[in-house]
Amino acid sequence: MQAFDFRKPLSAANLPEARARIAAVVGAILLSIVAVLFARAGEWAQTLFSVMYRAAPLSPLVLTPLVFAIVVWATRRWFPAARGSGIPQVMAAGHNPAVAAQGPLVSMKSALGKLLGTTTLLLVGGSAGREGPTVQVSAALMVTVHRWLRVPVTAGVIIAGGAAGVAAAFNTPLAGVAFAIEELASAFEQRLAVLVMAVVMIAGVVSLGLSGDYVYFGAMAQRLPLSDLFVLAPLAGLVGGVAGGLFSRALIGMAFSQNAVLGRVRAHPILLATGCGLVVALTGLATNGSSWGTGYDTTKLLLAGGDASLLFGPGKFVSTLATALSGAPGGIFAPSLSVGAGVGQLLAAGYAEIGPGDAPGAIVVLGMIGYFTGVVRAPLTASIIIMEMTADRTMVLPLFATALIADWASAKVCKPKLYHTLARQFAPAQ
């Protein structure tokens, strides 16, 4: 795997190296700007949907299924490589970067479809995240800039773009690097490490300049005694891992199962999208709106020890699964963290019946990492991303323990990894 070295001195003899450095810097700056604008567009879309819901509470029953169908129809017609999360596309592109650079997986056309489709879903309450889409868009921007400057597109370029997308979306630079190591790269070399770190650093600095220094979910202040952690960490790992494994199994089954019923469902994608949109609308009404969108506000409230409906976690699970099964563009990172927060909330409510119940936010964190790891099967990335998103280093060992148990439990329910398996859908599209 080839990647240029930022540490190598420039000279007239290595002008291609200079172009490669310029491409990396320009790509990192552009992707961070797009990531910030995408985040603001998503927030605006969710705010507008909340206003519409308050003005006409039953409008989602019509609008959400209709828009889901339109988005899926438009995606299949004009942006077929933009469907779903975006991370499987980047993984598939990394296996054959020279061919992928000429194809749709990491093209600007697919990036545009991803941005428009995800934002539109959020505009009607879809339980979609922007983090996976940001990974694909960022990789597309890196590839495009390298092609403009006539720099060879390597797997390292695609991986660095995807890693910077994670870092810019969550303001989690360490998680971006960990994600590149654990998920995007099958062979992680030192030269590639330098490229990834450099691109993540540049993107992070630009994002900080545009959005300020912030902790995604706010700093955690609650703590659990060690005796409680010995019980709750394994429990959160088991429950979250099994639930996350079931989610992954459902997505993989819909994509690859030879079951005749599922085959007939896949044969009518627009009707499937309409039905999924109706499920999202009904679930949102049942949870008083908390299952719509990314779930950020409710998750932040739970982390602070606040109260929310106990239906939040189950409702968010159903809403996220329906959105993901619809075939529309949209990520599952942020919604999975929200489902995990709901899992933690249920565990905290149950534990309060037998224990002190004075640190529910800390139990919510364990639920988040348990479920998130169960879905993505990347325990290192999950641990780092939770620590960076909550600015909490005191629970590092319980987080690791929960993540490892969740990874094991999820594998018992769904042996193949979600993103790696879904990437197989896009291999022929290169």
C-alpha positions in Angstrom: 0.0 0.0 0.0 1.7 3.2 -1.1 1.4 6.5 0.6 3.6 9.6 0.6 5.6 10.6 3.6 5.0 14.0 5.1 8.4 13.9 6.8 10.4 13.6 3.6 12.2 16.9 2.6 11.0 18.4 -0.6 13.4 19.1 -3.5 13.2 19.8 -7.2 13.7 16.1 -7.8 10.5 15.1 -6.1 7.8 17.5 -7.4 5.3 14.6 -7.5 5.8 14.4 -3.8 5.0 18.1 -3.5 1.8 17.7 -5.5 0.8 14.8 -3.2 1.3 17.0 -0.1 -0.7 19.8 -1.6 -3.5 17.4 -2.6 -3.6 16.1 1.0 -3.7 19.5 2.5 -6.3 20.9 0.1 -8.4 17.8 0.4 -8.3 17.9 4.2 -9.4 21.6 4.2 -12.2 21.1 1.8 -13.6 18.0 3.5 -13.6 19.7 6.9 -15.5 22.7 5.5 -18.0 20.3 3.9 -18.4 18.3 7.1 -19.2 21.4 9.1 -21.7 22.7 6.5 -23.3 19.2 6.4 -23.6 19.2 10.1 -25.3 22.6 10.1 -27.7 21.5 7.3 -28.6 18.4 9.3 -29.4 20.5 12.4 -31.4 22.9 10.3 -33.4 20.1 8.8 -34.2 18.5 12.1 -35.2 21.9 13.6 -37.5 22.5 10.6 -39.1 19.1 11.0 -39.7 19.8 14.7 -41.5 23.1 13.8 -43.6 21.3 11.3 -44.5 18.5 13.7 -45.6 21.0 16.4 -47.8 22.8 13.8 -49.3 19.6 12.3 -48.7 16.6 14.6 -50.1 14.0 12.2 -48.3 15.3 9.1 -45.4 12.8 9.4 -47.9 10.0 8.7 -48.2 11.3 5.1 -45.0 13.3 4.6 -42.4 10.8 5.9 -43.4 7.8 3.8 -43.8 9.9 0.7 -40.4 11.5 1.0 -38.7 8.2 1.9 -40.1 6.8 -1.4 -39.0 9.9 -3.4 -35.5 9.8 -1.9 -35.0 6.1 -2.6 -36.4 6.5 -6.2 -34.1 9.4 -6.9 -31.1 7.6 -5.3 -31.7 4.5 -7.4 -32.1 6.5 -10.6 -29.3 9.1 -10.3 -27.1 8.2 -7.3 -27.0 4.4 -6.9 -23.7 4.3 -5.1 -25.0 6.8 -2.5 -27.4 4.5 -0.8 -26.9 3.4 2.8 -24.2 4.4 5.2 -21.3 5.3 2.9 -18.7 3.3 4.9 -19.1 0.1 2.9 -18.5 2.1 -0.3 -15.3 3.4 1.1 -14.1 0.0 2.1 -14.9 -1.4 -1.3 -13.1 1.4 -3.0 -10.0 0.9 -0.9 -9.6 -2.7 -2.3 -9.1 -1.3 -5.8 -8.4 2.4 -5.6 -7.2 3.0 -9.2 -10.5 1.6 -10.5 -12.6 3.1 -7.8 -11.2 6.6 -8.6 -12.9 6.3 -12.0 -16.1 4.8 -10.8 -19.1 5.9 -8.7 -18.2 4.8 -5.2 -16.1 7.8 -4.3 -17.2 10.2 -7.0 -18.5 13.8 -6.5 -21.8 12.8 -8.0 -22.3 10.1 -5.3 -21.1 12.6 -2.7 -23.8 15.1 -3.8 -26.5 12.4 -3.7 -25.3 11.4 -0.2 -25.5 15.0 1.1 -28.9 15.7 -0.4 -30.4 12.4 0.5 -29.3 12.3 4.1 -30.4 15.9 4.7 -33.8 15.3 3.1 -34.3 12.2 5.3 -33.6 14.3 8.4 -36.1 16.9 7.1 -38.9 14.3 7.5 -37.7 12.6 10.7 -35.5 9.8 9.3 -33.3 8.1 12.0 -30.2 8.8 10.0 -26.7 9.9 10.9 -24.3 12.1 9.0 -21.1 10.4 10.1 -21.1 7.5 7.7 -22.1 9.8 4.8 -19.3 12.2 5.8 -16.8 9.4 5.5 -17.9 8.7 1.9 -18.1 12.4 1.0 -14.7 13.0 2.5 -13.1 10.1 0.6 -14.7 11.4 -2.6 -13.3 14.9 -2.0 -9.8 13.5 -1.4 -10.0 11.4 -4.5 -11.2 14.3 -6.6 -8.5 16.7 -5.4 -5.8 14.1 -6.1 -7.2 13.6 -9.6 -7.3 17.3 -10.3 -3.6 17.6 -9.3 -2.7 14.5 -11.2 -1.6 12.6 -8.1 -2.1 8.8 -8.1 -5.1 7.7 -6.1 -4.0 5.0 -3.6 -5.8 3.1 -0.9 -4.0 5.4 1.5 -5.7 8.5 0.0 -9.2 6.9 0.4 -8.5 5.7 3.9 -7.1 9.1 5.0 -10.2 10.8 3.6 -12.6 8.4 5.4 -10.7 8.7 8.7 -10.7 12.5 8.5 -14.5 12.3 7.8 -15.0 10.5 11.1 -12.8 13.0 13.0 -14.5 16.0 11.4 -18.0 14.7 12.0 -17.6 14.0 15.7 -14.7 16.3 16.6 -12.8 13.1 17.5 -9.3 13.0 15.9 -8.1 9.9 17.8 -11.2 8.0 16.8 -10.6 8.9 13.2 -7.1 7.4 13.3 -8.4 4.3 15.2 -11.2 3.9 12.6 -8.6 3.9 9.8 -6.6 1.2 11.6 -9.4 -1.0 12.7 -12.0 -0.8 9.9 -10.8 0.9 6.7 -7.3 -0.5 6.3 -6.5 -4.2 6.1 -2.8 -3.5 6.3 -1.8 -0.4 8.2 1.7 0.7 7.4 3.8 3.4 9.0 3.8 5.7 5.9 0.0 5.4 5.8 -0.2 6.2 9.5 1.7 9.5 8.9 -0.7 10.4 6.0 -3.8 9.6 8.1 -2.6 11.6 11.1 -1.6 14.6 8.9 -5.0 14.7 7.1 -6.9 14.2 10.3 -4.9 16.9 12.0 -5.5 19.4 9.2 -9.2 18.6 9.0 -9.5 18.9 12.8 -7.8 22.3 12.9 -10.1 23.7 10.2 -13.2 22.2 11.9 -12.1 23.8 15.2 -11.7 27.1 13.5 -15.2 26.9 12.0 -17.1 25.3 14.9 -15.0 26.0 18.0 -13.6 23.6 20.5 -16.4 21.5 21.8 -17.1 18.0 23.2 -19.8 16.3 21.1 -22.0 15.2 24.0 -20.6 17.5 26.7 -18.2 16.5 29.5 -19.3 13.6 31.6 -19.3 14.3 35.4 -21.0 11.2 36.8 -19.0 8.3 38.2 -19.8 4.7 39.3 -18.1 2.8 42.2 -15.9 -0.1 41.2 -18.3 -2.6 42.7 -21.1 -1.4 40.5 -18.9 -1.5 37.4 -18.1 -5.2 37.9 -21.8 -5.9 37.5 -22.8 -3.2 35.0 -20.0 -3.4 32.4 -20.5 -7.1 31.6 -24.3 -6.6 31.6 -24.1 -3.7 29.2 -21.7 -5.6 27.0 -24.0 -8.6 26.8 -27.3 -6.7 26.3 -25.8 -4.1 23.9 -23.8 -6.7 22.0 -26.8 -9.0 21.4 -29.0 -6.0 20.4 -26.4 -4.7 18.1 -25.9 -8.1 16.6 -29.6 -8.4 15.9 -29.5 -5.1 14.1 -26.6 -6.1 12.0 -28.2 -9.5 11.2 -31.3 -7.8 10.0 -29.4 -5.5 7.6 -27.2 -8.3 6.3 -30.3 -10.6 5.9 -32.2 -8.0 3.9 -29.2 -7.5 1.6 -28.1 -11.1 1.0 -30.7 -13.6 2.3 -32.1 -16.0 -0.3 -35.4 -16.2 1.5 -38.2 -16.0 -1.0 -40.2 -13.5 1.1 -37.2 -11.2 1.5 -36.5 -11.5 -2.2 -40.0 -10.3 -3.1 -39.6 -7.4 -0.7 -36.3 -6.4 -2.3 -38.0 -6.6 -5.7 -40.2 -3.6 -4.8 -37.7 -1.0 -3.3 -40.1 2.0 -3.6 -42.9 0.2 -1.7 -40.3 -1.0 0.9 -39.1 2.6 1.4 -42.7 3.8 1.8 -43.4 1.1 4.4 -40.2 1.9 6.2 -41.1 5.6 6.2 -44.5 4.8 7.7 -42.8 2.7 10.5 -40.5 5.7 11.2 -43.5 8.0 11.4 -45.6 5.8 13.7 -42.6 5.1 15.9 -42.0 8.8 16.3 -45.6 9.5 17.2 -45.4 6.6 19.8 -42.3 8.1 21.4 -43.5 11.7 21.3 -40.9 12.5 18.6 -37.8 11.3 20.4 -37.0 8.5 17.9 -36.9 10.9 14.9 -33.6 12.4 13.7 -30.2 11.6 15.1 -31.4 11.4 18.7 -28.6 13.8 19.8 -30.7 15.9 22.2 -32.2 13.0 24.1 -28.9 11.2 24.3 -27.2 14.3 25.7 -30.0 14.7 28.2 -29.6 11.0 29.4 -25.8 11.4 29.7 -26.4 14.4 32.0 -28.6 12.2 34.2 -31.9 13.6 32.9 -35.2 11.8 32.3 -36.7 10.6 29.1 -39.4 8.1 28.1 -38.3 4.5 28.6 -39.6 3.9 25.0 -36.7 6.0 23.6 -34.3 3.1 23.2 -36.7 0.5 21.7 -38.3 3.2 19.6 -34.9 4.4 18.3 -33.9 0.9 17.5 -37.0 0.3 15.4 -36.8 3.7 13.7 -33.1 3.3 12.9 -33.6 -0.2 11.5 -36.5 1.0 9.3 -34.4 3.9 8.0 -31.4 1.7 7.3 -33.6 -1.0 5.6 -35.2 1.6 3.3 -32.2 1.9 1.0 -32.0 5.7 1.4 -28.7 7.5 2.0 -28.0 7.9 5.7 -25.6 6.7 8.4 -26.1 4.6 11.5 -23.2 5.9 13.7 -25.1 8.6 15.6 -28.5 6.7 15.7 -26.6 3.7 17.1 -25.1 5.8 19.9 -28.6 7.0 20.7 -30.0 3.4 20.7 -27.2 2.5 23.0 -28.1 5.5 25.3 -31.6 4.1 25.4 -30.2 0.6 26.4 -28.2 2.3 29.1 -31.2 4.1 30.3 -33.2 0.9 30.7 -30.2 -0.7 32.5 -30.0 2.3 34.8 -33.7 2.2 35.5 -33.5 -1.5 36.4 -30.4 -1.1 38.5 -32.0 1.8 40.5 -34.4 -0.8 41.8 -31.6 -2.7 43.6 -28.8 -0.2 43.8 -28.2 3.4 44.7 -29.1 4.7 41.2 -27.2 7.9 41.7 -25.1 7.9 38.5 -27.5 7.0 35.6 -25.4 9.0 33.1 -22.4 6.7 33.7 -24.6 3.6 33.0 -25.9 5.3 29.8 -22.3 5.5 28.6 -21.8 1.8 29.2 -25.0 1.1 27.2 -23.8 3.3 24.4 -20.5 1.5 23.9 -22.1 -1.9 24.3 -24.7 -1.4 21.6 -22.4 0.7 19.3 -19.7 -2.0 19.4 -22.4 -4.7 18.9 -23.3 -2.9 15.6 -19.9 -1.9 14.1 -17.8 -4.6 15.7 -14.9 -2.2 16.2 -14.2 -2.2 20.0 -11.1 0.1 19.8 -12.8 2.7 17.7 -15.9 2.5 19.9 -13.9 3.0 23.1 -12.0 6.0 21.8 -15.0 7.7 20.2 -17.0 7.4 23.4 -14.1 8.8 25.5 -13.6 11.7 23.1 -17.3 12.5 22.8 -17.8 12.6 26.5 -14.3 14.0 27.5 -14.2 11.1 30.1 -10.9 9.3 30.6 -11.8 7.8 34.1 -13.9 5.0 32.7 -11.4 3.8 30.1 -11.0 0.3 31.6 -14.8 -0.3 32.0 -15.3 1.0 28.5 -12.7 -1.5 27.1 -14.3 -4.3 29.1 -17.8 -3.5 27.9 -16.6 -3.2 24.3 -14.8 -6.5 24.3 -17.7 -8.3 25.8 -20.1 -6.7 23.4 -17.9 -7.6 20.4 -18.0 -11.3 21.6 -21.7 -11.3 22.2 -22.5 -9.7 18.9 -20.4 -12.2 17.0 -22.5 -15.0 18.6 -25.6 -13.4 17.1 -24.2 -12.2 13.8 -20.8 -13.7 12.9 -19.9 -11.5 9.8 -19.1 -7.8 10.4 -21.7 -5.4 9.2 -19.6 -2.9 7.2 -17.3 -5.5 5.7 -20.2 -7.7 4.6 -22.2 -4.8 3.1 -19.1 -3.7 1.2 -19.5 -6.8 -1.0 -22.6 -5.2 -2.5 -20.4 -2.5 -4.0 -17.5 -4.5 -5.3 -19.0 -4.9 -8.8 -19.7 -1.2 -9.0 -16.0 -0.3 -9.1 
